[in-house]
Each structure stands twice: as C-alpha cells, then as structure tokens.
C-alpha cells in the first residue's frame, strides 16, 4: 500500500504536472518553482495525515500554499515559507475549494479530485501570470489578508491569579 504522501504526489503530478510545466514551473516532489519577472513563485502542496488508531487506513488531506518573493534574495530551491510572502491558495485566488481529500485509489473519486485541482490551478496560474514584481505581491497579500476565509485570533492566555500573600 502506498503512503498518503505518495498518493498525493501521484494525483498532483498526473492532474497538473503538465499544466505547471507548460507555465514554466519545475517540480520537485510536491513543490513547483519558477522565476517570473523579478519574482520567484513557489507553489507547495502540504499533506496532512490522520490515523484512526489502526481500525482503518490512514487518511490524508492536502492544501496548496503559494510563496512569492524577490528572486535575487531567494535560496536556490526555496520552499513557500522561505519566500518574502506566502498565502494559502484560497486566500488570494478565487477557488471553489481549498482542501482536498487524498483519494485512496484510482477511480471516480480520484477523477473528481483531479478535475477540481485542475480548475484551481488554472485560476491560480491566471493570477500568478500577472504578478511580476513586489508591488503586485503586496497588493495580492493585502487583498488576501482582507478576504481570508479564516483569521488567526490572538491567543487567549489564562488570567493570572494574583500571588497569595501572608
């Protein structure tokens, strides 16, 4: 049986590998990179595995993160968080979905995931093709910050009790 990460890599490679290659991205496992204008653009697939204690096989879900940063400052093969700015796919790019379940086998479920993934990546590429410099990145990040589906709330630390005296 293949691992969840291997199944995810297979789905991503089969569904959008050629699309991303045609757009100038190079793939290494679940990370796509390209230099576009003054920017390095990184699209990274993050896999989350859930295990139910052995009663059923591990399940997996994946999300897409995008990293954008000046190519002159980027390391040789950056990950999305090593770029100047990074956002989740759904935060900055219109997409009907932002998380996908890893299909266990080839079949109807996998075909549905692949079709959804192609649609999301086409929308993402239409946006990324227009972003060539840092000012456009800042505009995308500002828009993404306003339109986020989820927001991080400040931690609610427990109130400290005053020290007992005497």
C-alpha positions as CSV (number, residue, x, y, z in Angstrom):
1,X,0.0,0.0,0.0
2,X,1.3,3.4,-0.9
3,X,1.7,6.2,1.6
4,X,-0.7,9.2,1.7
5,X,2.1,11.5,0.5
6,X,3.0,9.2,-2.4
7,X,-0.7,9.1,-3.4
8,X,-0.9,12.9,-3.2
9,X,2.2,13.3,-5.3
10,X,0.7,10.9,-7.9
11,X,-2.6,12.8,-8.1
12,X,-0.9,16.2,-8.3
13,X,1.7,15.0,-10.9
14,X,-1.0,13.4,-13.1
15,X,-3.5,16.2,-12.8
16,X,-1.5,19.3,-13.1
17,X,2.1,18.4,-13.8
18,X,2.0,19.2,-17.5
19,X,-0.1,22.3,-16.9
20,X,2.5,23.7,-14.5
21,X,5.4,22.6,-16.7
22,X,3.9,24.5,-19.7
23,X,3.6,27.6,-17.4
24,X,7.4,27.4,-16.7
25,X,7.4,25.7,-13.3
26,X,9.8,23.0,-12.4
27,X,8.6,20.3,-10.0
28,X,10.4,18.5,-7.2
29,X,8.1,16.2,-5.4
30,X,5.2,18.4,-4.1
31,X,6.8,21.8,-4.8
32,X,6.6,23.7,-8.1
33,X,9.0,26.7,-8.6
34,X,9.6,29.3,-11.3
35,X,11.2,32.7,-11.8
36,X,8.7,35.1,-13.3
37,X,9.7,38.7,-13.8
38,X,11.6,39.8,-10.7
39,X,10.0,37.1,-8.5
40,X,10.4,33.6,-7.6
41,X,7.0,31.9,-7.4
42,X,6.6,28.7,-5.3
43,X,3.5,26.5,-5.2
44,X,3.7,23.9,-2.5
45,X,1.3,21.1,-1.6
46,X,1.0,20.4,2.1
47,X,-0.3,17.0,3.1
48,X,-1.9,16.2,6.5
49,X,-2.3,12.6,7.5
50,X,-4.8,11.4,10.0
51,X,-4.6,8.0,11.6
52,X,-7.5,6.4,13.4
53,X,-5.6,4.1,15.7
54,X,-5.3,1.2,13.2
55,X,-9.0,0.5,12.8
56,X,-8.9,1.9,9.2
57,X,-6.2,3.0,6.9
58,X,-4.6,6.5,7.2
59,X,-6.5,9.3,5.5
60,X,-5.0,12.3,4.0
61,X,-5.9,15.9,3.1
62,X,-3.9,18.4,1.2
63,X,-3.8,22.2,0.8
64,X,-2.0,24.5,-1.5
65,X,0.3,27.3,-0.4
66,X,1.9,30.0,-2.6
67,X,5.2,31.7,-1.9
68,X,6.2,34.9,-3.7
69,X,9.4,36.8,-3.2
70,X,12.3,38.6,-5.0
71,X,14.3,36.1,-7.0
72,X,17.6,37.9,-6.1
73,X,17.1,37.1,-2.4
74,X,15.7,33.6,-2.7
75,X,17.7,30.5,-1.8
76,X,18.5,28.1,-4.7
77,X,15.3,25.9,-4.2
78,X,13.1,27.8,-1.8
79,X,10.0,26.4,-0.1
80,X,6.9,28.6,0.0
81,X,7.6,29.9,3.6
82,X,11.1,30.9,2.6
83,X,9.8,33.5,0.1
84,X,9.1,37.0,1.2
85,X,5.3,36.4,1.4
86,X,3.2,33.3,1.5
87,X,-0.5,32.7,1.4
88,X,-2.9,29.8,1.1
89,X,-4.4,29.3,-2.3
90,X,-8.0,30.2,-1.3
91,X,-6.8,33.4,0.4
92,X,-5.6,35.2,-2.7
93,X,-7.0,33.3,-5.6
94,X,-10.6,32.5,-6.4
95,X,-11.0,28.8,-6.0
96,X,-14.1,26.7,-5.2
97,X,-12.1,24.5,-2.8
98,X,-9.1,25.0,-0.6
99,X,-8.6,21.5,0.8
100,X,-8.8,18.1,-0.9
101,X,-9.1,14.6,0.3
102,X,-6.4,12.2,-1.0
103,X,-8.2,9.5,-2.9
104,X,-7.3,6.0,-1.8
105,X,-7.3,4.5,-5.3
106,X,-7.8,5.4,-9.0
107,X,-11.4,5.8,-9.9
108,X,-14.3,8.2,-9.8
109,X,-13.1,9.9,-6.5
110,X,-9.6,10.5,-8.0
111,X,-11.0,11.8,-11.2
112,X,-13.2,14.3,-9.2
113,X,-10.2,15.5,-7.2
114,X,-8.1,15.8,-10.3
115,X,-10.8,17.9,-12.1
116,X,-11.1,20.2,-9.0
117,X,-7.4,20.5,-8.8
118,X,-7.0,21.5,-12.5
119,X,-9.7,24.1,-12.1
120,X,-8.0,25.6,-9.0
121,X,-4.5,25.5,-10.6
122,X,-5.8,27.2,-13.8
123,X,-7.3,30.0,-11.7
124,X,-4.1,30.3,-9.7
125,X,-1.9,30.4,-12.9
126,X,-4.1,33.2,-14.4
127,X,-3.4,35.3,-11.3
128,X,0.3,34.4,-10.9
129,X,1.0,35.2,-14.6
130,X,0.0,38.8,-13.9
131,X,2.3,39.1,-10.9
132,X,5.8,40.1,-11.9
133,X,7.1,42.5,-9.2
134,X,7.0,43.1,-5.5
135,X,4.3,45.9,-5.6
136,X,1.9,43.4,-7.2
137,X,2.8,40.9,-4.5
138,X,2.0,43.4,-1.8
139,X,-1.4,44.1,-3.4
140,X,-2.2,40.4,-3.6
141,X,-1.2,39.9,0.0
142,X,-3.2,42.9,1.2
143,X,-6.3,41.6,-0.7
144,X,-5.7,38.1,0.7
145,X,-5.5,39.4,4.2
146,X,-8.9,41.2,3.8
147,X,-10.6,38.2,2.1
148,X,-9.3,35.3,4.2
149,X,-11.8,32.6,5.0
150,X,-10.1,32.0,8.3
151,X,-8.4,34.5,10.6
152,X,-5.9,34.0,13.3
153,X,-7.1,35.2,16.6
154,X,-4.7,36.3,19.3
155,X,-4.0,33.7,21.9
156,X,-6.3,33.9,24.9
157,X,-3.9,33.3,27.7
158,X,-5.4,32.3,31.0
159,X,-5.7,35.1,33.5
160,X,-3.0,35.0,36.2
161,X,-4.2,34.9,39.7
162,X,-2.5,37.4,42.0
163,X,0.1,35.9,44.2
164,X,-1.2,35.0,47.6
165,X,0.4,36.9,50.4
166,X,0.8,36.3,54.0
